[in-house]
Amino acid sequence: MPVLETPILRPAFLHLNGHLQTIFPLLLRRIDFRYTDRERVELPDGDFLDLDWHRNPEPSDKLVLITHGLEGDSSREYVRGLAKLFVANGYDVLAWNCRSCSGEMNRLPRFYHHGDFADLHFVLKYAIGTYGYKDVVLAGFSMGGSLTLRAVAENTDSLPTEVSSTVSYSVPCDLKACAEALTRKENRVYLKRFLKKLGEKIKAKEKIFPGVISAEGFHNIKNFSDFDNRYTAPLHGFDDADDFYRNASVKPALKKIRVPSLIVQALNDPFLVPACIPYEEAAENPSLYLEVPATGGHCGFMIRNSNYTYAELRALEFAKQFAKV
C-alpha cells in the first residue's frame, strides 16, 4: 500500500521533542492493569518462556499477542497500556517475555535477538493450538516489532490462518543504521542504559556458564557493535556484528508479508534513521501499511487529553478493520 495519510498528533503536555516523547512515557506513565496469570512453557531446545495472560471472564475467541522491545518485558507500560485497551474491547491478552526477560535467567548460554522470531512462532502456535483462538492480532514494539514482522514474513506457508493482522511501532528495520545512530552524542543516554542492563545479564550468565561466557573487560564495550561482535554474534550463530545486522534486520523480509500489517515510525524517533522507514517496501506490498507521523518519539506516542497513546488506539482500530470474528 502507499504510505497512509497520518493525522497530525498533538503530543502530551511538555512532550516537546523526540527525546522527551521517548523518556516521559518511560519514566512517568503508569497503567492500572494486571495480568490474571503467568504460564511457563518448555521449548524444544530445553529452555523455557514465561507467558503473562489476561483472560476475560467471558471466554473470547480473540487474542492480542504482544512482544516487548530490547531489554523490556511484559510489565512495560507500553505493553500494559495496549493490553488494557484490548481487554476492554473483548480480547484476551498474551504478553510473552523473551528468554532472560521474565525476571528469571533462561537455562541456555544464548539469549534472544532482533531476528529470532522462532520463539514467537512457537508461542503463537501454542496459544492457538491450546486455547483455540480464532482471531489473533500480533503487536510489537521496537525489537518486538521486528520479531512480529519477521514472524509473518518468514515461513508464510506455515503461518496459522487465525492471524488476522499485525501492528508494529518504532521498528529498527535496519539494525546497522540503528546501532550507528545510538553512538551519537545525543543518544548516549539510551546506549548506556542498554549496555548497563545487558552487562548485568552477561555477569549473571558468566556465573552459570564459566568458560563459555566471560564478563571480563565488559567496561571496554562502548557501543552495540562491540557488544554484538563479542556476544550476540557468537552466541547465536553469526560470523560477526555485520553478519548479524545483515541477516537479522527485518527490512529485506517486508516484501514477503501477506498478512495486513501496520508499521508506525515517528520522524522524531531518536533511534531511527531514514533507512528504517520502509517507504519503498510499503509502496510495493499491498499487505504492508506504513504511517509516518512527525511526532511520537520511540515507543511513546502519548497524545493530549487521552488515557491511551496513539499507538494503542490505532492498533485497536487496525485490528478491528481486519478482524476474523
C-alpha positions in Angstrom: 0.0 0.0 0.0 1.1 3.6 -0.4 2.1 5.4 2.7 -1.1 6.2 4.7 -2.1 9.7 5.4 -1.2 10.2 9.0 -3.2 12.6 11.3 -1.2 15.3 13.0 -0.6 14.1 16.5 -0.8 16.6 19.4 1.8 15.4 21.9 1.1 15.3 25.6 1.9 18.4 27.6 5.6 19.2 27.8 6.5 16.4 25.3 8.3 18.9 23.2 10.6 16.8 21.1 11.5 13.2 20.3 13.7 12.7 23.4 11.0 13.9 25.8 8.3 11.9 23.9 10.5 8.8 24.4 11.6 9.4 28.0 8.5 10.8 29.7 6.3 7.8 29.0 9.1 5.5 30.2 9.5 7.4 33.5 6.1 8.9 34.3 3.3 6.8 32.7 1.5 4.4 35.0 -1.1 1.9 33.8 -3.7 0.4 36.1 -3.6 -3.1 34.7 -2.7 -6.6 36.0 -2.3 -9.9 34.2 -4.5 -12.7 35.5 -1.9 -15.4 35.5 1.6 -16.5 34.3 2.3 -19.7 32.4 5.6 -21.3 31.7 6.1 -23.2 28.5 9.0 -25.6 27.8 10.9 -25.1 24.5 12.2 -28.0 22.3 15.8 -27.0 23.0 15.4 -27.3 26.8 14.8 -23.7 27.5 11.6 -22.0 28.7 9.4 -18.9 28.2 7.2 -17.2 30.6 3.8 -16.0 29.3 1.7 -13.4 31.0 -2.0 -13.7 30.3 -5.1 -11.7 30.9 -8.2 -13.7 30.1 -11.6 -12.1 30.2 -14.3 -13.6 32.5 -16.3 -14.4 29.4 -14.5 -16.8 27.0 -13.1 -14.9 24.0 -12.2 -16.1 20.5 -9.9 -13.1 20.1 -6.3 -12.7 21.2 -3.7 -10.0 21.0 -0.2 -11.3 21.3 2.3 -8.6 22.4 6.1 -8.6 22.1 8.2 -6.2 24.0 11.3 -4.4 23.0 15.1 -4.9 23.7 15.6 -5.5 27.4 12.0 -4.9 28.1 9.4 -7.3 29.4 5.6 -7.7 29.8 5.5 -5.2 32.6 6.4 -2.2 30.5 3.8 0.5 30.3 3.7 0.4 26.5 2.8 -3.3 26.7 0.3 -2.9 29.5 -1.4 0.1 28.0 -2.1 -1.8 24.8 -3.2 -4.8 26.8 -5.6 -2.8 28.9 -7.3 -1.3 25.8 -7.7 -4.6 24.0 -9.1 -6.3 27.2 -11.6 -3.5 27.4 -12.7 -4.4 23.8 -13.2 -8.1 24.4 -9.8 -9.5 23.6 -7.7 -11.9 25.7 -4.1 -10.8 26.0 -0.9 -12.7 25.9 2.3 -10.7 26.6 5.2 -13.1 26.4 8.7 -12.5 27.7 11.8 -13.2 25.6 14.4 -15.5 27.0 16.0 -13.9 30.1 13.5 -11.1 30.3 10.8 -12.5 32.7 12.8 -12.0 35.9 14.5 -15.4 35.8 17.5 -16.1 33.7 17.0 -18.6 30.9 18.8 -22.0 31.0 21.0 -21.8 27.9 24.0 -19.6 27.1 22.1 -17.9 24.3 19.7 -15.0 24.8 17.4 -13.5 22.2 17.9 -11.1 19.4 16.1 -8.9 16.7 15.9 -11.7 14.2 15.0 -14.5 16.5 11.3 -15.0 15.5 11.2 -18.7 16.2 10.2 -18.3 19.8 7.3 -16.0 18.8 6.2 -18.6 16.2 6.3 -21.2 19.0 4.2 -19.0 21.3 1.7 -18.2 18.6 1.1 -21.8 17.6 1.0 -22.9 21.3 -1.7 -20.3 22.1 -3.9 -21.2 19.1 -3.4 -25.0 19.5 -4.0 -25.0 23.2 -6.7 -22.4 23.7 -8.5 -22.4 20.3 -8.4 -18.7 19.4 -9.9 -17.9 16.0 -8.7 -14.3 15.6 -5.1 -13.4 16.6 -3.5 -9.9 16.4 0.3 -9.7 16.7 1.7 -6.5 18.2 5.3 -5.5 18.8 7.3 -2.5 19.9 10.8 -1.7 18.7 12.7 -5.1 18.7 9.3 -6.7 19.3 8.1 -5.1 16.1 11.0 -6.7 14.2 10.1 -10.1 15.6 6.4 -9.6 14.8 7.1 -8.7 11.2 9.6 -11.5 10.7 7.1 -13.9 12.2 4.6 -13.2 9.4 7.2 -12.7 6.7 9.1 -16.0 7.1 7.6 -19.4 6.6 4.3 -17.9 5.3 3.0 -21.3 4.3 3.1 -22.5 8.0 1.7 -19.3 9.5 -1.6 -20.0 11.3 -4.6 -18.7 9.3 -6.0 -17.4 12.6 -3.6 -14.4 12.4 -5.7 -11.5 11.1 -3.3 -8.6 11.3 -0.1 -7.2 12.9 0.8 -3.8 14.3 4.4 -2.7 14.9 5.8 0.6 16.3 9.3 2.2 16.3 10.8 -0.7 14.4 14.6 -0.8 13.9 14.2 -2.0 10.3 17.9 -1.5 9.6 20.0 -2.7 12.6 23.3 -1.4 11.5 21.9 2.1 10.9 20.3 2.0 14.3 23.4 0.8 16.1 25.3 3.6 14.5 22.6 6.1 15.4 22.9 5.1 19.1 26.6 6.2 19.1 25.6 9.8 18.5 26.2 12.2 21.4 22.6 13.0 21.9 21.7 9.2 22.1 24.4 8.1 24.5 22.0 8.1 27.4 20.0 5.3 25.7 23.1 3.4 24.7 24.5 3.5 28.3 21.2 2.2 29.6 21.0 -0.7 27.2 24.6 -1.7 27.8 24.2 -1.5 31.6 21.3 -3.9 31.5 23.0 -6.2 29.1 26.2 -6.1 31.1 24.3 -7.3 34.2 22.9 -10.2 32.3 26.4 -11.1 30.9 27.7 -11.2 34.5 24.9 -13.4 35.6 25.5 -15.7 32.6 29.2 -15.9 33.5 28.4 -17.4 36.8 26.2 -20.1 35.2 28.4 -20.8 32.3 32.0 -20.1 33.3 34.4 -20.6 30.4 31.6 -20.1 27.9 30.7 -16.5 28.7 33.0 -14.0 30.2 32.3 -10.5 31.5 35.9 -9.7 31.8 36.6 -6.3 30.2 32.9 -5.5 29.6 33.6 -2.0 30.7 35.6 -1.5 27.5 32.4 -2.1 25.4 31.3 1.3 24.2 28.7 0.6 21.5 26.4 -2.1 20.1 28.9 -3.1 17.5 31.4 -4.1 20.3 28.7 -6.0 22.2 27.3 -7.7 19.1 30.8 -8.8 18.0 31.7 -10.2 21.4 28.4 -11.7 22.5 25.4 -11.6 20.1 27.1 -13.0 17.0 29.0 -15.9 18.6 26.1 -16.9 20.9 23.6 -17.0 18.1 25.5 -18.4 15.1 26.6 -15.2 13.3 30.1 -14.5 12.0 30.3 -11.1 13.5 28.2 -8.0 14.2 27.9 -7.0 10.5 26.7 -10.5 9.6 24.2 -10.3 12.5 22.9 -6.9 11.3 22.6 -8.0 7.7 20.7 -11.2 8.5 18.6 -10.1 11.5 17.3 -6.8 10.0 13.7 -7.1 9.1 13.7 -4.7 6.2 14.6 -7.2 3.5 11.8 -9.5 4.7 9.0 -7.0 4.4 8.3 -7.8 0.8 7.2 -11.3 1.8 4.4 -10.2 4.2 0.9 -11.4 3.2 -1.0 -10.5 6.4 -2.3 -7.0 6.8 0.5 -5.3 8.7 0.8 -1.8 10.0 4.1 -0.1 10.8 4.2 3.3 12.6 7.5 5.1 12.6 7.8 8.6 14.1 10.0 11.0 12.3 11.4 12.4 15.5 12.3 8.9 16.9 15.9 9.3 18.3 16.8 5.7 17.4 15.5 5.5 13.8 17.3 7.0 10.8 15.8 7.3 7.3 16.9 3.8 6.4 14.5 2.5 9.0 11.4 3.9 7.3 10.3 1.4 4.6 8.7 3.7 2.1 9.5 1.6 -1.0 8.6 -1.7 0.7 5.2 -0.3 1.7 4.5 1.1 -1.8 5.2 -2.3 -3.4 3.4 -4.6 -0.9 -0.4 -4.4 -0.8 -0.4 -6.0 2.7 2.0 -3.5 4.2 0.7 -0.3 5.7 3.0 2.5 6.8 2.3 5.6 8.8 5.0 8.2 9.5 3.8 10.8 12.0 6.1 13.8 12.6 6.0 13.1 16.4 5.8 10.2 18.8 9.4 9.5 19.8 10.5 5.9 20.4 7.6 3.8 21.6 6.0 6.9 23.1 3.1 8.3 21.1 1.4 9.9 24.0 -1.3 12.4 23.0 -3.2 15.2 24.7 -6.5 14.5 26.5 -6.3 10.8 26.2 -5.7 8.0 28.7 -4.3 5.9 25.8 -1.5 6.6 23.3 -2.0 7.0 19.6 -0.2 3.7 19.2 -2.7 1.9 21.3 -5.8 3.5 19.8 -4.5 3.0 16.2 -3.7 -0.7 16.9 -7.2 -1.4 18.0 -8.7 0.4 15.0 -6.4 -1.5 12.6 -7.2 -4.8 14.3 -11.0 -4.2 14.0 -10.6 -3.4 10.3 -9.3 -6.9 9.6 -10.9 -9.0 12.4 -11.9 -12.5 11.5 -14.6 -12.8 14.3 
